[in-house]
Amino acid sequence: MKQNLIAIFLSSLALSACAKTSTESVNQQNSTSSSKAKQDPELQKKIDQLLEKTKKELIFVKGGSFMMGDFGPQHSKDGLRYDGDGDATPLHKVTLSDYKLSATKATYADFDVYTAATGQKPIGVFDEFSKIDRIPEVAAGVNWQQARDYCQWLGKQLNLKMDLPTEAQWEYAARNRGQMVMYPTNNGKLENGKNIWSFDQRNQTISKYKATLDVMPLLKQYPPTPMGFYDMITDNYEWMLDWYDPEYYSKSPEHNPQGPKTGTKKVVRSTYPDDGQNIKMSGGLTISRHALYPIADPEDLEYYKNSKYKNSIDLNKNNSVRCAANL
């Protein structure tokens, strides 16, 4: 019963967070950042550097039409599906407008500038064990609302319509504008140690930073996709704008689909980092859909609430953000 109540409570929170326009929150953050920056020239310098970096890393994606979803029956030698979960069907036509998508995910260093500018607590866990893994250069672990607020705040600063990408935008970019590409790497394949990290490479990163087995390797260590996107299959999940519905593809509109209007979980793309076991990356197909609670899994909250490690657990550590700008 407790778990059900927590699930209902979290779903209500998530729904209210989305119903309550993020514009209010971002406007308030914008006002706060302006005030703080005036009082702190060094902070203003860091904000300017983050904004310049953001602009440089936004890659233009020419819109167009493509067949979204599991193209295995049309592409594979045996005519079978590529995705075993069954929620990437049916294959359906999607037409997208032009947009821009960040070449990389936001780091802890990026978020530290954002939270300082907006007067928020830094994200993550800071106990003596967890802070070791909070490496500034790795992808920041955030919940869905934190991810969206960050993108919209950047958009306000840059006068761009920035938000989380839709899963259609992410897939279109990962597939090099809708081509039948299986993996979002430089060549569409998985090559251990060349375009995804190997077990040894991961351990070298862990040793270098004296971190734990859960730390992700640094960003931009492997070749980007042909369009210039880094780490679309390495380092952790990426939050999408869309609510998750396993049946959504059967009723998705053709033009600029935004996902269902309501739900309990949000779509995430990419794949989960699992201690260097790269076989897990086979779930990181360009078409693979995953879903997570926007705040935290209620079962995990229930499990850890009485644990002696509860203050060391960051349930969103492996969930990151790559922002989009709608043109």
LINTADA-V143165 format. One record per residue. D_CENTER is the distance of its C-alpha to the mean C-alpha in Angstrom with 2 decimals. Layout:
d_center=D_CENTER
d_center=D_CENTER
This chain:
d_center=31.51
d_center=29.58
d_center=26.39
d_center=26.90
d_center=27.52
d_center=24.40
d_center=22.35
d_center=24.18
d_center=23.75
d_center=19.98
d_center=19.74
d_center=22.12
d_center=20.19
d_center=16.99
d_center=19.20
d_center=21.08
d_center=18.11
d_center=17.16
d_center=20.87
d_center=21.52
d_center=20.56
d_center=17.94
d_center=20.48
d_center=22.73
d_center=20.30
d_center=19.20
d_center=22.90
d_center=23.87
d_center=21.35
d_center=22.58
d_center=26.12
d_center=25.51
d_center=23.88
d_center=26.82
d_center=29.29
d_center=27.89
d_center=27.62
d_center=31.28
d_center=32.33
d_center=30.50
d_center=30.86
d_center=28.85
d_center=25.83
d_center=26.37
d_center=26.40
d_center=23.01
d_center=21.59
d_center=23.27
d_center=21.88
d_center=18.25
d_center=19.00
d_center=20.79
d_center=18.07
d_center=15.56
d_center=18.26
d_center=19.00
d_center=15.53
d_center=15.14
d_center=16.27
d_center=18.42
d_center=17.90
d_center=21.19
d_center=21.01
d_center=22.95
d_center=23.44
d_center=22.25
d_center=22.55
d_center=19.23
d_center=18.97
d_center=20.81
d_center=23.27
d_center=24.87
d_center=28.18
d_center=28.61
d_center=27.51
d_center=28.27
d_center=31.83
d_center=32.48
d_center=30.96
d_center=28.71
d_center=25.14
d_center=22.41
d_center=20.16
d_center=21.92
d_center=20.09
d_center=21.78
d_center=19.20
d_center=18.50
d_center=22.03
d_center=24.04
d_center=23.42
d_center=23.57
d_center=23.93
d_center=21.31
d_center=22.18
d_center=19.77
d_center=20.86
d_center=20.17
d_center=16.96
d_center=15.21
d_center=11.78
d_center=10.91
d_center=12.13
d_center=9.86
d_center=7.12
d_center=8.74
d_center=11.20
d_center=13.34
d_center=16.03
d_center=14.25
d_center=13.62
d_center=17.22
d_center=18.57
d_center=16.83
d_center=18.02
d_center=21.40
d_center=21.81
d_center=21.12
d_center=23.13
d_center=20.54
d_center=20.46
d_center=18.24
d_center=15.19
d_center=15.59
d_center=18.82
d_center=21.87
d_center=24.48
d_center=26.43
d_center=24.50
d_center=20.82
d_center=21.13
d_center=22.10
d_center=18.61
d_center=17.11
d_center=17.46
d_center=16.84
d_center=15.63
d_center=12.84
d_center=9.13
d_center=9.39
d_center=8.95
d_center=8.69
d_center=9.39
d_center=8.57
d_center=11.52
d_center=11.02
d_center=7.76
d_center=9.88
d_center=12.95
d_center=11.80
d_center=11.09
d_center=14.34
d_center=16.22
d_center=15.61
d_center=16.82
d_center=19.87
d_center=20.76
d_center=20.54
d_center=22.01
d_center=19.26
d_center=17.72
d_center=14.15
d_center=11.54
d_center=8.20
d_center=8.80
d_center=10.70
d_center=10.39
d_center=13.66
d_center=12.58
d_center=9.82
d_center=12.57
d_center=15.28
d_center=13.88
d_center=13.07
d_center=16.62
d_center=18.20
d_center=19.03
d_center=19.58
d_center=21.67
d_center=22.09
d_center=19.88
d_center=19.00
d_center=16.50
d_center=14.25
d_center=16.46
d_center=19.36
d_center=21.75
d_center=20.00
d_center=21.20
d_center=20.32
d_center=22.68
d_center=22.66
d_center=22.90
d_center=22.68
d_center=19.28
d_center=17.62
d_center=18.74
d_center=21.85
d_center=22.96
d_center=25.30
d_center=22.84
d_center=20.55
d_center=23.69
d_center=24.76
d_center=21.69
d_center=22.31
d_center=25.97
d_center=25.46
d_center=23.61
d_center=25.61
d_center=22.50
d_center=22.02
d_center=20.90
d_center=17.43
d_center=16.47
d_center=14.03
d_center=15.79
d_center=15.51
d_center=13.35
d_center=15.34
d_center=17.84
d_center=18.02
d_center=18.92
d_center=16.52
d_center=16.70
d_center=19.81
d_center=18.02
d_center=16.76
d_center=13.05
d_center=12.34
d_center=10.61
d_center=9.14
d_center=10.83
d_center=11.22
d_center=10.05
d_center=7.48
d_center=5.23
d_center=1.78
d_center=3.60
d_center=6.46
d_center=9.64
d_center=11.83
d_center=13.75
d_center=14.39
d_center=17.90
d_center=19.09
d_center=21.80
d_center=19.97
d_center=20.63
d_center=24.32
d_center=24.33
d_center=21.60
d_center=23.20
d_center=23.48
d_center=22.57
d_center=19.07
d_center=18.05
d_center=15.94
d_center=15.95
d_center=18.45
d_center=19.77
d_center=19.40
d_center=18.19
d_center=17.43
d_center=14.01
d_center=10.79
d_center=9.40
d_center=6.49
d_center=6.84
d_center=7.76
d_center=9.83
d_center=10.94
d_center=12.92
d_center=16.45
d_center=18.99
d_center=19.59
d_center=20.51
d_center=19.25
d_center=20.69
d_center=17.61
d_center=15.68
d_center=17.88
d_center=15.50
d_center=12.91
d_center=14.94
d_center=13.82
d_center=15.02
d_center=13.73
d_center=12.37
d_center=11.37
d_center=11.61
d_center=11.31
d_center=13.29
d_center=11.63
d_center=13.66
d_center=14.79
d_center=16.65
d_center=20.26
d_center=21.78
d_center=20.04
d_center=21.21
d_center=24.64
d_center=24.78
d_center=23.98
d_center=25.85
d_center=29.12
d_center=27.92
d_center=29.27
d_center=25.80
d_center=24.15
d_center=23.81
d_center=22.12
d_center=19.35
d_center=15.82
d_center=14.35
d_center=10.76
d_center=11.21
d_center=9.04
d_center=5.87
d_center=3.86
d_center=3.42
d_center=5.36
d_center=8.21
d_center=10.84
d_center=14.55
d_center=16.81
d_center=20.29
